[in-house]
Amino acid sequence: MKTWKNIYVMAAVLTIIGFGFITIGSAEEGKNLEQMITEAKTPADHEAIAACYDKEVQEAHQKQAEHKKLADSYDLTPKLKGGTMSKHCMDAAKKYEGIAKDYEAMAIAHRAMAKAAK
């Protein structure tokens, strides 16, 4: 019983730590996304930012799929089926789905800015 409690605690800690490592990549060498945004003037600048967000969309979808699989794994374990760990994983999957939607919207907005800058 104590072993399962330790597993629950470790999984929760790893999930929380995982959310802390969500990062935004850079398309240009030596520049972070913040710099790219503040310096964006040309269509190419905005397309580069959109590409960064596209990458983040893909990563968020991968994390979402991973957490759905973890939830399924917990549900396949008779003692854990329908328990808090499955719920934690499904909650994380939903959060990553929301993150992906936000990044998609940001990529679309920057592509619109690229068209307007032409």
SEMI-178987 format. One record per atom (N, C-alpha, C, CB): residue in one letter; z, x, y. Coordinates in steps of 0.001 Angstrom, whole numbers, padded with zeros to 6 digits, always signed. Each point is the difference from the previous one (the first is absolute). Glycine has a CB too. Layout:
REM SEMI-178987
AZXY ...
This chain:
REM SEMI-178987
M+000000+000825-001193 M+000000-000825+001193 M+000000+000872+001261 M+001213-001812-001265 K-000401+002876+001218 K+000067+000895+001155 K-001333+000717+000211 K+002464+000308-000393 T-003163-000011-000705 T-001308+000654+000098 T-000976-000872+000767 T+000420+001187-002163 W-000457-002487+001880 W-000920-000912+000699 W+000341-000082+001480 W-000295-001324-002109 K+001579+001352+002407 K+000410-000028+001404 K-000516+001245+000718 K+002059-001340-000598 N-001937+002498-000061 N-000501+001248+000580 N-001516-000055+000195 N+001891+001249-001092 I-002596-001830+000130 I-001454-000134+000115 I-000342-000896+001180 I-000267+000327-002486 Y+000957-001445+002636 Y-000242-000908+001134 Y+000205+000707+001327 Y+000717-001928-001410 V+000377+002646+001503 V+000322+000701+001245 V-001056+001062+000296 V+002459-000417-000378 M-002852+001174-000617 M-000998+001050+000198 M-001345-000609+000413 M+001183+001450-001701 A-001584-002527+001074 A-001271-000644+000353 A+000048-000527+001433 A-000367-000624-002414 A+001476+000050+002810 A+000133-000498+001367 A-000062+001142+001002 A+001372-001914-000838 V-000702+003001+000534 V-000015+001165+000892 V-001415+000559+000115 V+002384+000534-000626 L-003086-000407-000492 L-001367+000518+000025 L-000936-000908+000791 L+000413+001078-002210 T-000222-002379+002097 T-000817-000944+000771 T+000245+000185+001486 T+000060-001638-001898 I+001184+001749+002283 I+000335+000180+001413 I-000557+001323+000517 I+002082-001376-000310 I-001946+002422-000486 I-000529+001302+000401 I-001519-000072+000114 I+001936+001169-001122 G-002576-001874+000218 G-001455-000133+000022 G-000505-000611+001289 G+000045-000219-002453 F+000640-000773+002973 F-000405-000609+001262 F+000123+000980+001156 F+000711-002219-000878 G+000149+003186+000753 G+000153+000995+001055 G-001137+001002+000055 G+002422-000275-000235 F-003230+000322-000834 F-001098+000965-000036 F-001351-000610+000327 F+001287+001251-001675 I-001310-002464+002209 I-001257-000595+000427 I-000444+000761+001240 I+000590-002308-000957 T-001740+002942+000851 T-000495+000813+001097 T-001391-000441+000399 T+001391+001915-000778 I-001781-001475+001942 I-001342-000272+000485 I-000746+001318+000020 I+000764-001991+001394 G-001903+002035-002071 G-000773+001231-000089 G-000803+000263+001252 G-000114-000312-002437 S-000393+001533+002541 S-000804+000410+001135 S-001401+000344-000451 S+002037+000842+001166 A-003033-001352-000440 A-001388+000285-000345 A-000485+001278+000657 A-000407-002435-000255 E+001066+002870+001271 E-000432+001199+000714 E+001015+001111-000210 E-001201-001401+001717 E+000674+002581-002036 E+000852+001162-000246 E+000886+000306+001209 E-001743+000916-001555 G+003035-000777+001322 G+000915+000392+001068 G+000452-001126+000909 G-001086+002161-000091 K+000612-003371-000126 K+000409-001123+000851 K+000694-001046-000857 K-001915+000425+001598 N+002953-000997-001038 N+000622-001110-000700 N-000587-001300+000554 N+002146+001333-000400 L-001838-002425-000238 L-000588-001275+000391 L+000367-000382+001431 L+000077-000709-002385 E+001142+001023+002772 E+000424-000308+001364 E-000902+000705+001017 E+002374-000294-000804 Q-002656+001563+000581 Q-000890+000737+000896 Q-001401-000599-000015 Q+001347+002080-000380 M-001823-002408-000808 M-001341-000573-000115 M-000109-001293+000814 M-000233+001023-002294 I+001272-001840+002236 I-000007-001280+000722 I+000028+000237+001507 I+001176-001112-001931 T-000289+001983+002378 T+000119+000210+001449 T-001220+000691+000591 T+002457+000124-000285 E-003182+000639-000548 E-001168+000725+000499 E-001327-000708-000299 E+001301+002090-000298 A-001264-003223-000373 A-001231-000686-000420 A-000784-000505+001204 A+001114-000667-002141 K-002379+001076+002197 K-000890-000437+001076 K-001372-000423-000529 K+001209+001538+001557 T-001660-000874-002595 T-001349-000225-000501 T+000022-000911-001230 T-000696+002249+000892 P-000465-002796-001235 P-000064-000789-001233 P+000439+000814-001228 P-001863-001341+001019 A+001486+002616-001052 A+000387+000853-001135 A+001517+000159-000094 A-002177+001222+000219 D+002836-001145+000924 D+001465+000107+000010 D+000619-001236-000657 D-000089+001401+002112 H-000396-002575-001722 H+000555-001244-000550 H-000364-000176-001476 H-000138-001030+002282 E-001056+001486-002669 E-000385-000068-001412 E+000893+000910-000842 E-002377-000516+000664 A+002745+001681-000119 A+000897+000916-000715 A+001379-000634-000190 A-001250+001973+000954 I+001707-002666+000057 I+001299-000687-000112 I-000090-001115-001033 I+000537+000539+002408 A-001626-001294-002360 A-000200-001077-000979 A-000015+000569-001419 A-001305-001332+001706 A+000687+002499-001880 A-000044+000637-001320 A+001409+000365-000477 A-002299+000895+000518 C+003145-000465+000402 C+001406+000282-000357 C+000673-001259-000515 C+000109+001817+001734 Y-000330-002905-001029 Y+000605-001268-000428 Y-000584-000482-001324 Y+000385-000589+002398 D-001693+000823-002622 D-000605-000369-001285 D+000694+000729-001150 D-002207-000408+001149 K+002514+001678-000925 K+000701+000790-001013 K+001382-000599-000270 K-001255+002079+000721 E+001921-002477+000330 E+001329-000596-000149 E-000071-001336-000734 E+000725+001146+002106 V-001785-001900-001875 V-000188-001264-000716 V-000069+000276-001497 V-001218-001008+001981 Q+000409+001987-002363 Q-000149+000340-001418 Q+001331+000438-000604 Q-002377+000671+000428 E+003110+000142+000282 E+001294+000468-000512 E+000997-001144-000137 E-000422+002221+001056 A+000415-003131-000092 A+000909-001151-000076 A-000359-000898-001185 A+000313+000085+002499 H-001605-000275-002749 H-000422-000800-001163 H+000397+000683-001308 H-001924-000915+001338 Q+001847+002244-001382 Q+000430+000724-001200 Q+001495-000186-000233 Q-001829+001684+000354 K+002616-001577+000713 K+001447-000197-000123 K+000322-001434-000416 K+000380+001769+001744 Q-001125-002714-001190 Q+000198-001400-000365 Q-000237-000183-001504 Q-000712-000737+002323 A-000385+001289-002830 A-000318-000115-001426 A+001067+000672-000863 A-002439-000054+000572 E+002915+001213-000144 E+001048+000705-000744 E+001250-000862-000116 E-000910+002201+000797 H+001310-002811+000299 H+001217-000815-000029 H-000181-001275-000814 H+000606+000921+002227 K-001802-001476-002225 K-000257-001162-000855 K+000124+000395-001471 K-001528-000986+001755 K+000998+002161-002108 K+000108+000486-001378 K+001457+000230-000376 K-002263+001067+000194 L+003026-000501+000730 L+001420+000215-000279 L+000715-001329-000232 L-000051+002094+001390 A-000259-003083-000569 A+000608-001321-000181 A-000355-000558-001369 A-000102-000414+002478 D-001158+000565-002880 D-000421-000471-001322 D+000755+000736-001105 D-002271-000548+000924 S+002479+001851-000726 S+000736+000782-000994 S+001430-000494-000146 S-001432+001970+000525 Y+002064-002250+000598 Y+001365-000538-000073 Y+000007-001358-000690 Y+000606+001239+002099 D-001618-002055-001818 D-000048-001330-000608 D-000313+000056-001493 D-000722-000910+002199 L+000128+001994-002673 L-000281+000153-001427 L+001219+000486-000780 L-002372+000481+000580 T+003377-000013+000148 T+001233+000461-000637 T+000953-001186-000072 T-000308+002391+000858 P+000593-002872-002074 P+000795-001239-000139 P+001288-000046+000816 P-000940-000150-002244 K+001701+001233+002275 K+001269-000001+000734 K-000193-000014+001511 K+001014+001221-001901 L-002224-000836+002368 L-000240+000113+001444 L-000906-001105+000545 L+000293+002452-000234 K-000890-003220-000643 K-000967-001016+000410 K+000593-000947+001048 K-001069+000149-002267 G+000340-000281+003369 G+000426-000904+001058 G+001192+000511+000803 G-000857-001836-001390 G+001229+003076+001192 G+001167+000553+000671 G-000301+000535+001390 G+000887+000553-002221 T+000109+000088+002776 T-000116+000490+001368 T-001019+001123+000146 T+002357-000649+000338 M-002547+001467-001377 M-000947+001108+000117 M-001426-000524+000127 M+001542+001464-001339 S-001876-002474+000566 S-001327-000605+000107 S-000194-000581+001390 S+000000-000511-002462 K+001030-000137+002979 K-000076-000585+001340 K-000171+001084+001053 K+001426-001916-000754 H-000690+003015+000620 H-000135+001117+000950 H-001443+000512+000013 H+002420+000642-000380 C-002984-000489-000807 C-001375+000515-000093 C-001002-000986+000593 C+000637+001283-002055 M-000455-002565+001803 M-000920-000994+000573 M+000154-000059+001520 M+000100-001340-002138 D+001128+001480+002623 D+000211+000052+001455 D-000708+001206+000605 D+002215-001154-000274 A-002123+002290-000398 A-000681+001203+000492 A-001514-000207-000024 A+001903+001445-000827 A-002420-002058-000209 A-001441-000267-000094 A-000454-000888+001158 A+000111+000219-002512 K+000692-001221+002838 K-000343-000888+001122 K+000024+000758+001325 K+000950-001952-001265 K+000007+002852+001420 K+000066+000802+001231 K-001229+000884+000131 K+002503-000020-000111 Y-002910+000645-000993 Y-001194+000847+000051 Y-001260-000829+000268 Y+001107+001609-001583 E-001124-002827+001086 E-001135-000885+000294 E-000070-000277+001503 E+000191-001058-002295 G+000957+000807+002904 G+000053-000217+001446 G-000393+001246+000780 G+001785-001688-000370 I-001350+002842-000108 I-000359+001262+000645 I-001514+000185-000052 I+002237+001013-000628 A-002829-001276-000530 A-001453+000146-000144 A-000730-000927+000973 A+000293+000627-002428 K+000172-001862+002559 K-000633-000941+000936 K+000111+000490+001439 K+000526-001879-001566 D+000610+002431+001916 D+000178+000533+001357 D-000961+001152+000257 D+002412-000685-000042 Y-002522+001601-000918 Y-000915+001131+000160 Y-001454-000466+000063 Y+001636+001462-001213 E-001981-002484+000423 E-001363-000542+000051 E-000306-000539+001390 E+000119-000572-002444 A+000838-000135+003015 A-000189-000560+001343 A-000166+001110+001034 A+001355-002013-000654 M-000603+003084+000486 M-000089+001113+000946 M-001345+000710-000120 M+002491+000285-000114 A-002995-000140-001106 A-001314+000619-000200 A-001090-000858+000635 A+000804+001061-002143 I-000725-002366+001961 I-000967-000922+000601 I+000041+000101+001519 I+000238-001551-001963 A+000957+001620+002521 A+000143+000086+001452 A-000626+001295+000538 A+002115-001372-000143 H-001915+002470-000562 H-000575+001263+000464 H-001524+000019-000171 H+002153+001158-000587 R-002658-001842-000414 R-001466-000081-000135 R-000581-000846+001139 R+000183+000240-002526 A+000547-001258+002950 A-000431-000793+001152 A+000041+000855+001263 A+000850-002111-001095 M+000169+002937+001232 M+000082+000897+001150 M-001148+001008-000012 M+002497-000275+000025 A-002893+000720-001220 A-001123+000944-000118 A-001289-000652+000495 A+001121+001127-001965 K-001320-002379+001591 K-001203-000719+000456 K+000025-000203+001502 K-000146-001157-002208 A+001318+000847+002742 A+000118-000237+001445 A-000178+001292+000795 A+001540-001921-000468 A-001231+003064-000142 A-000083+001286+000716 A-001428+000537+000064 A+002329+000497-000737 K-003257-001109+000026 K-001390+000493-000032 K-000707-000222+001309 K-000072-000451-002420 
